[in-house]
Amino acid sequence: MSEIVRRDPRREWIARNRLHPDHERVLAELGQSAGHGMAATEWMGPNGVIRKNPHAVGFIGPNGIKRIDRSGVQQAAAAGRGAGAGRKAAADERRQVTIEAPAFLVAVVPDMPGGRLSSHDRDLLGLARQLADADGERPGAVVAVLFGPGEGSGEPKERAGFGEAGIDRLIVLDGDDVDGYAPEARLAALTAVDGEFAPRHWLFPDSKLGGADLGRRLSARLGERPAAGIWQVERDAACALGWRCTGRGAAGTSDIQRALPRVVLALAECAEPVSETRHAVQPLALSQPLPPLLGRIEDLGQVAVDPAGVALSEAEFILSAGNGVKDWEGFHQAAKILGATEGASRVAVDDGFMPRHRQVGATGTWVTARVYVAVGISGAIQHLQGIQSCDKVVAINLDPGCDMIKRADLAVIGDSASILAALVEMVQRQREEKRDAA
Amino acid sequence: MRPDAQAPGAPSTGAQATSAQQDGALEVAVLVSVGRHPVTGRARRADQDARGVELALSLAGARISLLHAGALDEESESALRGYLGMGFSALTLVEQLPGADVVPALADRLSAARPQLVIAGERAEQGEGSGMLPYLLAERLGWPLVGGLAAVEKVENGVATLLQALPRGQRRRLQVRLPAIVTVDAAAAAARQSAFGPAQRGEIEAESAAVEWDEAQPEWNVTPARKRPKRLKIVKAASARDRFKAAAAKAEGGSGQVLTDVTPEQGAEAIFKLLKDEGVLR
């Protein structure tokens, strides 16, 4: 068959002319040649050049006005069944990296609050990647050292998260003696890791959650002078390890620039987290079990703190009330039983149901809770700003279309008073069972 | 460690310590440093160290000695007198030149005096401020260290019960065998005001000690703190529409689970499960 593309200018003209009586039919015929019921937007011109018809893009909206959807949904639909596969491919395009024989190791000890990587941990892993990947031909491997009985390590889903965060090798040190606050046992374990694998760098988050303490202990034990409060790391061939770092000193009032030492305590946002690659999380283990250790520090567990006394900005668990709450007695009771700090939206404060210092949002307090339960709050933009840095948001609301539902990780549509009452009853019943069992 | 034999450098304090151990008082040493006011930059009593002194004053039956290692000049003297004004008649100064590594001198002094509890702030307000000093002392002396205290609940039979401050206003109770080194968190009780009269009357007892130089510090480049660059939100989107959406996006979870048409019990159960998974229920 001939290669020449034959055109029918009249048919093309009819296809362009929406008012022509044969328009629909011609359009359908032209569309058939592309395989679909729509006009072709792209075709090969007679000279072998791709031609585009800008008029064929888009669709006629409900008001008779032409709309163009640039999200790709329409084009993808026009392109046919490849759409779903294409989306999946787009989500999975991160490069898989496996480092078989690393030239050196960079050890990271993440905090893992609540059993998962915090944003600080991810930044630190990004920094570790930067150190490990500096030499493209002889890449190092990032080793994460985790503590505790199966903290996120058992779940394969969590492990995938580790790979995306940039972990090549994983050492899980579990056992009862490293669980909880056990700095001596953890220090002994890290010293054993250092003795066996001798990583080139040790990175710790300089945070109150434990990384700062453990890192300083390890550097005192190893006799290495650490660099604390590091927020910037740059290449510098003149330094011993090839890097130069900048960190805060003197209670944050000065910047100290020096050669990067072996032990680094880095601040949050010290580097960009890993986003373009996924890494093989290969397990590593110590060749010998840890020797038993006689600890001089004994952990007696967390103390129950009056949640009402905790500042709203640093509360971990907030039960917040809005305009939808009618049963205030029940709300206060629920906060007490659940052990949550009380918060409120602006409406509840303005109406006098809650004190001003309990207001959450742009004009009140910006909260950082791990779990934020919004009861009867529709979610004004000022309120949503205030809860930006909350991890999990639970919404209880009557209106399924409100903005808070869109933000929430779990939304329950229903009457707040009865749901809270059921929740309180559930918690009480479970506590009683625990007491009976004990 | 050095046993009860007296240290050659500090015979008088060695005698004091043994007498204290005989009469059963709790011997507490507080390490104090010269702070720096965050706004004016003038020398002052350091905030965390002052909290440490306050913590020591709250202990019943404690014999408190204040210890500072450093140089004595006009500025540091006024700052150190701030601690004396909290109700002390004397402060021990281990004389060290500026730029010296104070850890060996302090470790020698502490192993000679053998206090049961050493209280320090978390990090200095001047110099490197890495917060390593208590850790290095603990490593040298072989004593346990507990960081970030909010309070000392009690001290009995050589075991101290401590309350450690955790982030988010939480507290953890710990027991540690004495002698131990503890550091004070900003959540501990605020320091009392320093009284001018006692501050002027108090004595600063200087002791000479061998000086070891800090070799690494002169090589560093120290500048006033620069404002850290704000992290940019990097949007990796292929199409203009996605970039615009990311720039103009309202906060939305997207993947949230919505339960409609459920009984209150079912709803409560879902919430209960989430609270349980997050570990916020106690």
Interface residues (C-beta under 8 A of the other chain):
Chain A: R70 S71 G72 A90 G114 G115 Y181 P183 E184 S207 K208 L209 A212 D213 R216 R217 S219 A220 R221 R225 P226 A227 A228 G229 W231 R248 G249 A250 A251 G252 T253 S254 D255 I256 Q257 R258 A259 E269 E272 S275 R296 I297 E298 D299 L300 G301 Q302 V303 A304 V305 G309 V310 A311 E314 A315 E316 F317 L338 G339 A340 R370 V371 V373 I381 L384 Q385 I387 Q388 D391 K392 V393 V394 I396 P400 D403 I405 K406 R407 A408 D409 L410 A411 V412 I413 G414 D415 S418 I419 L420 A421 A422 L423 E425 M426 V427 Q430
Chain B: R36 P38 R123 A124 E125 Q126 G127 E128 G129 S130 G131 M132 Y135 L136 A138 E139 P144 L145 V146 G147 G148 T161 L163 Q164 L166 P167 R168 G169 Q170 R171 R172 R173 L174 Q175 V176 R177 A180 A216 E219 W220 N221 V222 T223 P224 A225 R226 R228 R231 I234 K236 A238 S239 A240 R241 D242 K250 A251 E252 G253 G254 S255 G256 Q257 V258 L259 T260 D261 V262 P264 E265 G267 A268 E269 A270 I271 F272 L274 L275 E278 G279 V280 L281 R282
